[in-house]
Amino acid sequence: MVSPSRIVKRVCVFCNTSRSRTEMTPVTKNPTNREVWDRKLGKTFQQNCEKSRDPYVCLSHFPAKKASNPRAKIFPYQNGRPHTRKVDESDTEDDSSTDEEDDLFTDPNYEVEDEYECEGNTIR
């Protein structure tokens, strides 16, 4: 258990929210990675970093993996928020289809190998 004297609050240079240091990550000092952060989080983030001696960012602006591995080279979300999928009217309609394939979500950027095409499986 962390003693109360060790709980240090920091202010996020992106959203100006005050949180425990354990819920934040320091802004990268690597110039190449910092350019990516600046591009993704914007000009206000960049200006706030210049004003702060030791800038921190909330872990909520990153994919979940960043919380479990803070030193990993994981970049923040674009504009500090997770990507959301727009919902079309057709997505909200109730179609009583029982076809299992219609119920599966497919991500066009995710490739799935056919189980018979994987190494070690041969079709005879």
MARBA-3410 file (N, C-alpha, C, O; in Angstrom, 1 decimal):
124
0.8,-1.2,0.0,0.0,0.0,0.0,0.9,1.2,0.0,1.9,1.3,0.7 ~ 0.5,2.2,-0.8,1.3,3.5,-0.9,0.9,4.4,0.2,-0.3,4.7,0.4 ~ 1.8,4.9,0.9,1.5,5.9,2.0,1.0,7.2,1.4,1.4,7.6,0.3 ~ 0.1,7.9,2.1,-0.5,9.1,1.6,0.6,10.2,1.2,0.3,11.0,0.3 ~ 1.7,10.2,1.8,2.7,11.2,1.5,3.4,10.9,0.1,4.0,11.8,-0.5
3.3,9.6,-0.4,3.8,9.2,-1.6,2.9,9.4,-2.8,3.3,9.4,-4.0 ~ 1.6,9.7,-2.5,0.6,10.0,-3.6,0.8,11.4,-4.1,0.6,12.4,-3.4 ~ 1.3,11.5,-5.3,1.6,12.8,-5.9,0.7,13.0,-7.0,0.5,12.2,-7.9 ~ 0.1,14.2,-7.0,-0.8,14.5,-8.1,-0.1,15.3,-9.2,0.8,16.1,-8.9 ~ -0.4,15.0,-10.4,0.2,15.7,-11.6,-1.0,16.3,-12.4,-2.1,15.8,-12.3
-0.7,17.2,-13.2,-1.7,17.8,-14.1,-1.3,17.4,-15.6,-0.1,17.6,-16.0 ~ -2.2,16.8,-16.3,-2.0,16.4,-17.7,-1.8,17.6,-18.5,-2.6,18.5,-18.5 ~ -0.8,17.6,-19.3,-0.5,18.7,-20.2,-1.4,18.7,-21.5,-1.4,19.7,-22.2 ~ -2.2,17.6,-21.6,-3.1,17.6,-22.8,-4.5,18.1,-22.3,-5.1,18.9,-23.0 ~ -5.0,17.5,-21.2,-6.4,17.8,-20.9,-6.5,18.6,-19.6,-7.6,19.0,-19.2
-5.4,18.9,-19.0,-5.4,19.7,-17.7,-6.1,19.1,-16.5,-6.6,19.8,-15.6 ~ -6.3,17.8,-16.6,-6.9,17.1,-15.5,-5.8,16.7,-14.4,-4.7,16.2,-14.8 ~ -6.2,16.9,-13.2,-5.2,16.5,-12.1,-5.5,15.1,-11.7,-6.7,14.7,-11.4 ~ -4.5,14.2,-11.7,-4.6,12.8,-11.4,-3.4,12.4,-10.6,-2.3,13.0,-10.6 ~ -3.5,11.2,-10.0,-2.4,10.6,-9.3,-1.3,10.3,-10.4,-1.6,10.0,-11.5
0.0,10.3,-9.9,1.1,10.1,-10.8,1.0,8.7,-11.4,1.6,8.4,-12.5 ~ 0.4,7.7,-10.7,0.3,6.4,-11.1,-0.6,6.2,-12.3,-0.6,5.2,-13.0 ~ -1.5,7.2,-12.5,-2.4,7.2,-13.6,-1.9,8.0,-14.8,-2.6,8.3,-15.8 ~ -0.6,8.4,-14.8,0.0,9.2,-15.8,1.3,8.7,-16.2,1.9,7.8,-15.6 ~ 1.8,9.2,-17.4,3.1,8.8,-17.9,3.8,10.1,-18.2,3.2,11.0,-18.7
5.1,10.1,-18.0,5.9,11.3,-18.4,5.9,11.4,-19.9,5.9,10.4,-20.7 ~ 6.0,12.7,-20.4,6.1,12.9,-21.8,7.5,12.5,-22.3,8.5,12.7,-21.6 ~ 7.5,11.8,-23.4,8.8,11.3,-23.9,9.8,12.4,-24.2,9.4,13.5,-24.6 ~ 11.0,12.1,-23.9,12.1,13.0,-24.2,12.8,12.7,-25.5,13.6,13.5,-26.0 ~ 12.5,11.6,-26.1,13.0,11.2,-27.4,12.5,12.1,-28.5,11.3,12.2,-28.7
13.4,12.9,-29.2,12.9,13.9,-30.2,12.0,13.3,-31.3,11.1,13.9,-31.7 ~ 12.4,12.1,-31.8,11.6,11.5,-32.9,10.2,11.1,-32.4,9.2,11.4,-33.1 ~ 10.2,10.4,-31.2,8.9,10.1,-30.7,8.1,11.3,-30.3,6.8,11.3,-30.4 ~ 8.7,12.3,-29.8,8.0,13.5,-29.4,7.3,14.2,-30.5,6.3,14.8,-30.4 ~ 7.9,14.1,-31.7,7.3,14.7,-32.9,5.9,14.0,-33.2,5.0,14.6,-33.5
5.9,12.7,-33.0,4.7,11.9,-33.2,3.6,12.3,-32.2,2.5,12.6,-32.5 ~ 4.1,12.4,-30.9,3.2,12.9,-29.8,2.6,14.3,-30.1,1.4,14.5,-30.0 ~ 3.5,15.2,-30.5,3.1,16.6,-30.9,2.0,16.6,-32.0,1.0,17.3,-32.0 ~ 2.3,15.7,-33.0,1.4,15.7,-34.2,0.0,15.1,-33.8,-1.0,15.6,-34.2 ~ 0.0,14.1,-32.9,-1.2,13.4,-32.5,-2.0,14.2,-31.5,-3.2,14.2,-31.5
-1.3,14.9,-30.6,-2.0,15.6,-29.5,-2.2,17.1,-29.7,-3.0,17.8,-29.0 ~ -1.5,17.7,-30.7,-1.8,19.0,-31.1,-0.9,20.1,-30.5,0.0,19.9,-29.7 ~ -1.2,21.3,-31.0,-0.4,22.5,-30.7,-0.5,22.9,-29.2,0.5,23.3,-28.6 ~ -1.7,22.8,-28.6,-1.9,23.1,-27.2,-1.0,22.2,-26.3,-0.4,22.7,-25.4 ~ -1.0,20.9,-26.6,-0.2,20.0,-25.9,1.3,20.4,-26.0,2.0,20.4,-25.0
1.7,20.8,-27.2,3.1,21.2,-27.4,3.4,22.4,-26.6,4.5,22.5,-26.0 ~ 2.6,23.4,-26.6,2.8,24.6,-25.8,2.8,24.4,-24.3,3.7,24.9,-23.6 ~ 1.9,23.5,-23.8,1.9,23.2,-22.4,3.2,22.4,-22.0,3.6,22.6,-20.9 ~ 3.7,21.6,-22.9,4.9,20.9,-22.6,6.1,21.8,-22.4,7.0,21.7,-21.6 ~ 6.1,22.9,-23.2,7.2,23.8,-23.2,7.1,24.6,-21.9,8.2,25.1,-21.4
5.9,24.8,-21.3,5.8,25.6,-20.1,6.1,24.8,-18.8,6.5,25.3,-17.8 ~ 6.0,23.4,-19.0,6.2,22.6,-17.8,7.7,22.0,-17.8,8.2,21.7,-18.8 ~ 8.2,22.0,-16.6,9.6,21.4,-16.4,9.6,19.9,-16.5,10.5,19.3,-17.0 ~ 8.5,19.3,-16.1,8.4,17.8,-16.0,6.9,17.4,-16.5,6.1,17.1,-15.6 ~ 6.6,17.5,-17.8,5.3,17.3,-18.2,4.8,15.8,-18.2,5.6,14.9,-18.4
3.6,15.6,-17.8,2.9,14.3,-17.7,1.6,14.3,-18.6,1.0,15.3,-18.8 ~ 1.2,13.1,-19.0,0.0,12.9,-19.7,-0.8,11.8,-19.1,-0.2,10.8,-18.7 ~ -2.1,11.9,-19.1,-3.0,10.8,-18.5,-2.8,9.6,-19.4,-2.7,9.6,-20.6 ~ -2.8,8.4,-18.7,-2.8,7.1,-19.4,-4.1,6.9,-20.3,-4.1,6.1,-21.2 ~ -5.1,7.6,-20.0,-6.4,7.5,-20.7,-6.2,7.9,-22.2,-7.1,7.6,-23.0
-5.2,8.7,-22.5,-5.0,9.1,-23.8,-4.2,8.1,-24.7,-3.8,8.4,-25.8 ~ -3.9,6.9,-24.1,-3.2,5.9,-24.8,-3.9,4.6,-24.8,-4.9,4.4,-24.0 ~ -3.5,3.7,-25.7,-4.1,2.3,-25.6,-3.8,1.7,-24.3,-2.8,2.1,-23.6 ~ -4.5,0.7,-23.8,-4.4,0.1,-22.5,-3.0,-0.5,-22.2,-2.6,-0.6,-21.1 ~ -2.4,-0.9,-23.3,-1.0,-1.5,-23.1,0.0,-0.6,-22.5,0.9,-1.0,-21.8
-0.2,0.7,-22.7,0.7,1.7,-22.1,0.7,1.6,-20.6,1.7,1.8,-19.9 ~ -0.5,1.4,-20.0,-0.6,1.3,-18.5,0.2,0.2,-17.9,0.8,0.3,-16.9 ~ 0.2,-0.9,-18.6,0.9,-2.1,-18.1,2.4,-2.1,-18.4,3.2,-2.8,-17.8 ~ 2.8,-1.3,-19.4,4.2,-1.1,-19.8,4.5,0.3,-20.1,4.6,0.7,-21.3 ~ 4.6,1.2,-19.1,4.8,2.6,-19.4,6.0,3.0,-20.2,5.9,4.1,-20.9
7.0,2.2,-20.2,8.2,2.6,-21.0,8.1,2.1,-22.4,9.1,2.4,-23.2 ~ 7.1,1.4,-22.8,6.9,0.9,-24.1,6.7,2.0,-25.1,6.2,3.1,-24.8 ~ 7.2,1.8,-26.3,7.0,2.8,-27.4,5.6,2.7,-27.9,5.4,2.2,-29.1 ~ 4.6,3.2,-27.2,3.2,3.2,-27.5,2.8,4.7,-27.6,2.9,5.4,-26.7 ~ 2.3,5.1,-28.8,2.0,6.5,-29.0,0.5,6.7,-28.5,-0.3,5.8,-28.5
0.3,8.0,-28.2,-1.1,8.4,-27.8,-2.1,8.2,-28.9,-1.7,8.2,-30.1 ~ -3.4,8.2,-28.6,-4.4,8.2,-29.6,-4.4,9.5,-30.3,-4.0,10.5,-29.8 ~ -4.8,9.5,-31.6,-5.0,10.8,-32.3,-6.0,11.6,-31.6,-7.1,11.2,-31.2 ~ -5.7,12.9,-31.3,-6.5,13.8,-30.5,-6.8,13.3,-29.1,-7.7,13.8,-28.5 ~ -6.0,12.4,-28.6,-6.1,11.9,-27.2,-7.3,11.0,-26.9,-7.5,10.7,-25.8
-8.1,10.6,-27.9,-9.2,9.8,-27.7,-9.2,8.5,-28.6,-8.6,8.5,-29.7 ~ -9.7,7.4,-28.0,-9.8,6.2,-28.8,-10.6,6.4,-30.1,-11.5,7.2,-30.1 ~ -10.3,5.7,-31.1,-11.1,5.8,-32.3,-12.4,5.1,-32.1,-12.6,4.1,-31.5 ~ -13.5,5.8,-32.6,-14.8,5.3,-32.5,-15.4,5.1,-33.9,-15.1,5.8,-34.8 ~ -16.2,4.1,-34.0,-16.8,3.7,-35.3,-18.1,4.5,-35.4,-19.0,4.4,-34.5
-18.4,5.1,-36.5,-19.6,5.8,-36.7,-20.7,4.8,-36.9,-20.5,3.8,-37.5 ~ -21.9,5.0,-36.3,-23.0,4.1,-36.4,-24.0,4.6,-37.5,-24.5,5.7,-37.4 ~ -24.2,3.8,-38.5,-25.1,4.2,-39.5,-26.5,3.7,-39.1,-26.7,2.9,-38.2 ~ -27.5,4.3,-39.7,-28.9,3.9,-39.4,-29.1,2.4,-39.6,-29.8,1.8,-38.9 ~ -28.5,1.9,-40.6,-28.6,0.5,-40.9,-28.1,-0.4,-39.8,-28.5,-1.5,-39.6
-27.1,0.2,-39.0,-26.5,-0.6,-37.9,-27.5,-0.7,-36.7,-27.4,-1.6,-35.9 ~ -28.4,0.3,-36.7,-29.3,0.3,-35.5,-30.6,-0.4,-35.8,-31.5,-0.6,-34.9 ~ -30.9,-0.8,-37.0,-32.1,-1.5,-37.4,-32.1,-2.9,-36.8,-31.1,-3.5,-36.7 ~ -33.3,-3.3,-36.5,-33.4,-4.7,-35.9,-33.7,-5.6,-37.1,-34.9,-5.6,-37.6 ~ -32.7,-6.3,-37.6,-33.1,-7.3,-38.6,-33.0,-8.7,-37.9,-32.1,-9.0,-37.2
-34.0,-9.4,-38.1,-34.2,-10.7,-37.3,-33.4,-11.8,-37.9,-33.8,-13.0,-37.8 ~ -32.3,-11.5,-38.6,-31.5,-12.5,-39.3,-30.9,-13.5,-38.3,-30.5,-13.0,-37.2 ~ -31.0,-14.7,-38.6,-30.3,-15.7,-37.7,-29.0,-16.2,-38.3,-28.4,-17.1,-37.8 ~ -28.6,-15.6,-39.4,-27.4,-16.0,-40.1,-26.2,-15.6,-39.1,-26.1,-14.4,-38.9 ~ -25.4,-16.5,-38.7,-24.4,-16.3,-37.7,-23.3,-15.3,-38.3,-22.8,-14.5,-37.5
-23.0,-15.3,-39.6,-22.0,-14.5,-40.1,-22.4,-13.0,-40.1,-21.6,-12.1,-40.0 ~ -23.7,-12.7,-40.1,-24.2,-11.3,-40.1,-23.9,-10.7,-38.7,-23.8,-9.5,-38.6 ~ -23.9,-11.6,-37.7,-23.7,-11.1,-36.3,-22.2,-10.8,-36.0,-21.9,-10.2,-34.9 ~ -21.3,-11.2,-36.8,-19.9,-11.1,-36.5,-19.4,-9.7,-36.9,-19.8,-9.2,-38.0 ~ -18.6,-9.1,-36.1,-18.0,-7.8,-36.5,-16.7,-8.1,-37.2,-15.9,-8.9,-36.8
-16.5,-7.4,-38.3,-15.3,-7.6,-39.1,-14.6,-6.3,-39.2,-15.2,-5.3,-39.5 ~ -13.3,-6.4,-39.0,-12.4,-5.2,-39.1,-11.7,-5.3,-40.4,-10.9,-6.3,-40.5 ~ -11.8,-4.4,-41.3,-11.2,-4.5,-42.6,-9.6,-4.5,-42.5,-8.9,-4.9,-43.4 ~ -9.1,-4.0,-41.4,-7.6,-3.9,-41.2,-7.1,-5.2,-40.5,-5.9,-5.2,-40.3 ~ -7.9,-6.1,-40.2,-7.5,-7.3,-39.5,-7.5,-8.5,-40.4,-8.6,-8.8,-40.9
-6.4,-9.1,-40.6,-6.4,-10.3,-41.4,-6.4,-11.6,-40.6,-5.8,-11.7,-39.6 ~ -7.3,-12.5,-41.1,-7.4,-13.8,-40.4,-7.0,-14.8,-41.4,-7.5,-14.9,-42.6 ~ -6.1,-15.7,-41.0,-5.7,-16.7,-41.9,-6.7,-17.9,-41.8,-7.2,-18.2,-40.7 ~ -6.9,-18.5,-42.9,-7.8,-19.6,-43.0,-7.1,-20.8,-42.2,-5.9,-21.0,-42.4 ~ -7.8,-21.5,-41.4,-7.1,-22.5,-40.6,-6.4,-23.6,-41.5,-5.4,-24.2,-41.0
-6.9,-23.8,-42.7,-6.2,-24.7,-43.6,-5.0,-24.2,-44.3,-4.2,-24.9,-44.9 ~ -4.9,-22.8,-44.3,-3.7,-22.2,-45.0,-2.6,-22.0,-44.0,-1.5,-21.7,-44.4 ~ -2.8,-22.2,-42.7,-1.8,-22.0,-41.7,-0.7,-23.1,-41.9,-1.0,-24.2,-42.3 ~ 0.5,-22.7,-41.5,1.6,-23.7,-41.6,1.3,-24.9,-40.7,0.9,-24.8,-39.6 ~ 1.6,-26.0,-41.2,1.4,-27.3,-40.5,0.1,-28.0,-40.8,0.0,-29.2,-40.6
-0.8,-27.3,-41.4,-2.1,-27.9,-41.9,-2.0,-28.1,-43.4,-1.8,-27.1,-44.1 ~ -2.2,-29.3,-43.8,-2.2,-29.5,-45.2,-3.5,-30.1,-45.6,-4.0,-30.9,-44.9 ~ -3.9,-29.7,-46.8,-5.2,-30.2,-47.3,-4.8,-31.4,-48.2,-4.0,-31.3,-49.0 ~ -5.5,-32.5,-47.9,-5.2,-33.8,-48.7,-6.3,-34.2,-49.5,-6.3,-35.2,-50.2
END
